[in-house]
Amino acid sequence: MIGRGGLRHLTTRPKRWAALALVVGSTLILGACSDAQNNGQNPLRPNGPAAEKIDNLFVPIFWIAVTVGVFVLAGVVFVAFRYRYREGKNENPKQIHGSTPLEIGWTIIPAVLLAIIAVPTIKTIFDLQEAPAAGTALEVTVVGKQWWWEFKYKEAKVVTADELVIPTGTPVRIRLSSCEDTLPGECNVIHSFWVPELAGKTDVVPGRDNHMNIEADDPGTYLGQCAEYCGLSHANMRFRVIAKTRADFDQWIEEQQQGPAVPFVESDGSTPAGPAQELIATKFACTNCHELNDPAQASYGPNLVHLASRTTFASGYYQLTRSNLIDWVLNAPSMIPMQSKVCRETTPAADNECVGMPSFTEDTPAGDPVMTRAEAEQIADYLLELK
């Protein structure tokens, strides 16, 4: 005869096993549906020397960790079943204390494993930080801002944003900064620069310059992002590394060194050269943050002299299309959150609270002008001419 407790125990056990089977099955099915191999951010698919070094370190350490994990899990399962509670039977294990062989064993074995892991890890860290031989690397300064990336090719006198263009088969020495060259002493918050298929993460720390090396074996687009929480739009702070052949890269540099395809100002250097330029410079004061005349000039916002040569904008979050750009010019915060409630409701704007583009769809407490959709279209059409 089975009592109520026993019956409930028997009927509950199959439900638990069914739930466990459902969880495991769902995990396997969802894992099979993953497109991680082609998501552009797969660190297990290295495409450059730095990423390969990291992968060569990761694989053996992974299998060491798997071996240790299996051993520990097997021991836990054995103890759980061997010494499980059974009614009417005392199976407490024999109590031991001060077993010298056991204590020596579980001290020496982890120490040896840690030494095996530590030596190649430290060597890899030093290898990744070693600067390329003089004259062999392309030098680029990367500035982390809220919430986008600025790329400066100092030797070529080119400043761009969102997309870092590099030549294949060439080491790239990156200087990482969180401070504004145009505003001495003004530094942003901490960021972290990460291109999983080309290199590991390196922090971008206010007041301190860090360095890293990247190199792409093959032409292609490699996706990167900020890997350190930096505020409201941290998750949207993306970028792309576009690797080109040496010939294509040299051509790109030459094109970026040219002035704007459609002049922003007249020959006098100050008068806007057209109605769209007038809206940008005067009515909406976009030039307070953006540069539209000099491709070598860094600015508080992205340099827009060659905006139309990029495939993305808004920190690589949106494809550069006319409709996207019109919506962005008109009401950028509706597409990517940038301004805190304190910023939106304070007059004048609160210090260190207001970053990114404002919305021009309605009067703000600061008195910004309202933009019509026709004006947004006019501005967007001008920007799309800036190849």
Backbone hydrogen bonds, N-H to C=O, Kabsch-Sander energy under -0.5 kcal/mol:
donor,donor_aa,acceptor,acceptor_aa,energy
3,G,1,M,-0.5
7,L,3,G,-2.5
8,R,4,R,-2.6
9,H,5,G,-2.0
10,L,6,G,-2.3
11,T,7,L,-2.2
12,T,8,R,-1.8
13,R,9,H,-1.8
15,K,11,T,-0.7
16,R,12,T,-2.0
17,W,13,R,-2.1
18,A,14,P,-2.4
19,A,15,K,-2.4
20,L,16,R,-2.4
21,A,17,W,-2.5
22,L,18,A,-2.2
23,V,19,A,-2.3
24,V,20,L,-2.5
25,G,21,A,-2.7
26,S,22,L,-2.5
27,T,23,V,-2.2
28,L,24,V,-2.3
29,I,25,G,-2.3
30,L,26,S,-2.8
31,G,27,T,-2.4
32,A,28,L,-2.0
33,C,29,I,-1.4
34,S,30,L,-0.6
34,S,31,G,-0.8
38,N,35,D,-1.7
39,N,36,A,-1.0
45,R,42,N,-2.0
47,N,197,E,-2.8
51,A,198,L,-0.9
52,E,48,G,-2.4
53,K,49,P,-2.1
54,I,50,A,-1.8
55,D,51,A,-2.4
56,N,52,E,-2.7
57,L,53,K,-1.2
58,F,54,I,-2.5
59,V,55,D,-2.3
61,I,57,L,-1.3
62,F,58,F,-2.8
63,W,59,V,-1.9
64,I,60,P,-2.0
65,A,61,I,-2.6
66,V,62,F,-2.4
67,T,63,W,-2.3
68,V,64,I,-2.5
69,G,65,A,-2.6
70,V,66,V,-2.8
71,F,67,T,-2.3
72,V,68,V,-2.6
73,L,69,G,-2.8
74,A,70,V,-2.7
75,G,71,F,-2.1
76,V,72,V,-2.3
77,V,73,L,-2.7
78,F,74,A,-2.6
79,V,75,G,-2.5
80,A,76,V,-2.5
81,F,77,V,-2.2
82,R,78,F,-3.2
83,Y,79,V,-2.2
84,R,81,F,-1.0
86,R,89,K,-0.6
89,K,86,R,-2.1
91,E,89,K,-0.8
100,T,98,G,-1.0
103,E,99,S,-2.4
104,I,100,T,-2.4
105,G,101,P,-2.3
106,W,102,L,-2.8
107,T,103,E,-0.5
107,T,104,I,-0.6
108,I,104,I,-2.8
109,I,105,G,-2.3
111,A,107,T,-1.4
112,V,108,I,-2.7
113,L,109,I,-2.5
114,L,110,P,-2.7
115,A,111,A,-2.1
116,I,112,V,-2.4
117,I,113,L,-1.9
118,A,114,L,-3.0
119,V,115,A,-2.0
121,T,117,I,-1.5
122,I,118,A,-2.8
123,K,119,V,-2.0
124,T,120,P,-2.4
125,I,121,T,-2.3
126,F,122,I,-2.1
127,D,123,K,-2.4
128,L,124,T,-2.5
129,Q,125,I,-1.4
130,E,126,F,-1.0
136,T,133,A,-2.0
138,L,171,P,-2.5
139,E,137,A,-0.5
140,V,138,L,-0.5
140,V,173,R,-2.2
141,T,152,K,-2.5
142,V,140,V,-0.5
142,V,175,R,-3.3
143,V,141,T,-0.5
143,V,150,E,-2.5
144,G,142,V,-0.5
144,G,177,S,-2.4
145,K,148,W,-2.5
147,W,145,K,-0.7
148,W,145,K,-0.5
150,E,143,V,-2.3
151,F,160,T,-2.7
152,K,141,T,-2.7
153,Y,151,F,-0.5
153,Y,158,V,-3.2
154,K,152,K,-1.0
157,K,153,Y,-1.4
158,V,153,Y,-1.7
159,V,295,P,-2.5
160,T,151,F,-2.7
162,D,149,W,-1.6
163,E,161,A,-1.7
164,L,240,R,-3.2
165,V,163,E,-0.7
166,I,242,I,-2.3
168,T,244,K,-2.6
169,G,216,A,-2.8
170,T,167,P,-0.9
172,V,214,I,-2.4
173,R,138,L,-2.3
173,R,171,P,-0.5
174,I,172,V,-0.7
174,I,212,M,-3.0
175,R,140,V,-2.6
175,R,173,R,-0.5
176,L,174,I,-0.6
176,L,210,N,-3.5
177,S,142,V,-2.8
177,S,175,R,-0.5
180,E,186,E,-2.9
181,D,179,C,-0.5
186,E,183,L,-2.5
187,C,185,G,-0.7
188,N,178,S,-4.3
191,H,204,V,-2.3
193,F,202,T,-2.8
194,W,192,S,-0.5
194,W,225,Q,-1.1
198,L,195,V,-2.4
199,A,195,V,-2.8
202,T,193,F,-1.7
204,V,191,H,-3.3
205,V,203,D,-0.7
205,V,208,R,-0.5
208,R,205,V,-2.0
210,N,176,L,-1.7
210,N,208,R,-0.5
212,M,174,I,-1.8
214,I,172,V,-2.0
217,D,47,N,-2.9
220,G,243,A,-1.7
222,Y,220,G,-0.5
222,Y,241,V,-3.0
223,L,40,G,-1.2
224,G,239,F,-2.7
225,Q,194,W,-2.0
226,C,237,M,-2.2
227,A,192,S,-1.8
234,H,231,G,-1.8
236,N,233,S,-1.1
237,M,234,H,-1.7
238,R,236,N,-1.8
238,R,315,S,-1.1
239,F,224,G,-1.8
240,R,162,D,-2.2
241,V,222,Y,-3.1
242,I,164,L,-2.5
242,I,240,R,-0.6
243,A,220,G,-3.0
243,A,241,V,-0.7
244,K,166,I,-2.7
249,F,245,T,-2.8
250,D,246,R,-2.6
251,Q,247,A,-1.9
252,W,248,D,-2.2
253,I,249,F,-2.6
254,E,250,D,-2.2
255,E,251,Q,-2.2
256,Q,252,W,-2.4
257,Q,253,I,-1.6
258,Q,255,E,-1.0
266,E,271,T,-3.1
269,G,266,E,-2.3
273,A,264,F,-2.2
278,E,274,G,-2.0
279,L,275,P,-2.1
280,I,276,A,-2.3
281,A,277,Q,-2.7
282,T,278,E,-2.6
283,K,278,E,-1.1
284,F,279,L,-2.6
286,C,280,I,-2.6
287,T,280,I,-0.8
288,N,285,A,-1.5
289,C,286,C,-1.7
290,H,286,C,-2.3
297,Q,294,D,-1.4
298,A,296,A,-0.6
301,G,289,C,-3.5
304,L,291,E,-2.7
307,L,304,L,-1.5
308,A,383,L,-0.6
308,A,386,L,-1.8
309,S,306,H,-1.7
309,S,386,L,-0.7
310,R,307,L,-2.0
313,F,318,Y,-2.1
317,Y,313,F,-0.7
317,Y,314,A,-1.3
318,Y,313,F,-1.9
320,L,311,T,-2.6
321,T,319,Q,-1.6
325,L,321,T,-2.5
326,I,322,R,-2.5
327,D,323,S,-2.1
328,W,324,N,-2.1
329,V,325,L,-2.7
330,L,326,I,-2.1
331,N,327,D,-2.6
332,A,328,W,-0.7
332,A,358,P,-0.6
334,S,331,N,-1.3
335,M,332,A,-2.1
336,I,332,A,-1.9
340,S,353,E,-0.8
344,R,340,S,-2.1
345,E,341,K,-1.7
346,T,342,V,-0.7
346,T,343,C,-0.7
353,E,350,A,-1.7
354,C,350,A,-1.0
355,V,353,E,-0.7
360,F,330,L,-2.0
364,T,368,D,-0.5
367,G,364,T,-2.3
371,M,360,F,-3.4
376,A,372,T,-2.1
377,E,373,R,-2.5
378,Q,374,A,-2.0
379,I,375,E,-2.4
380,A,376,A,-2.7
381,D,377,E,-2.5
382,Y,378,Q,-1.6
383,L,379,I,-2.4
384,L,380,A,-2.2
385,E,382,Y,-1.5
386,L,383,L,-1.5
387,K,385,E,-2.0
